[in-house]
Amino acid sequence: MAGKLQGTVSKATESGDMLTDITVDQLADVPRDERTAVSCSGHQTIGIYPPDHSEPEMTFLAILDDACLRLTIVGDSARIMLGLSEGDEVTVEWQ
């Protein structure tokens, strides 16, 4: 079943990751693979990854940690590299 969930960036971490107000519970039934796209401020990533992923440097990822969905650039700052900021809309869509 297709679905859509919207939230916002709630906080930037010191490393430049962007924490969202989308919780683990809200994503409980959302596929983690290529059926899911996460978008923020014109940037999109496919899939939702665990914190212990092995994706290469400079990859834009959505990571589901213990509390919420986090947007990151592996090895860099999503805030600086993509210009993301608190209050930006985040959309999760899946097939």
Phi, psi and omega in degrees: 000133180284151179205168180212140180223135179238146177207195179222161172286125183258336184196147172258138176276171178299328181277355179096004172290151180248119178272140180249170176268014177272118188269165176303316181298320179296333183260009186305321183256010181272131178300148181262356187262202185293355176283351184243134176239139177240126183236146176204122176051044177083001179250142182225144173229152182253130179090162175237127188253155173281163179301332183265035180296169177234033181286152184287162176307149176068019176267133176278123183227152166255124183241134176258109179261202184292335187246318189205175174279132182237136176257133185215157165250120183301121178078006181210190184256118175293327179299313182280310185295323183252354180071027180282149179212166179302138181095346178297142179284139178239131179237131175246122178233141181218158180257000000 
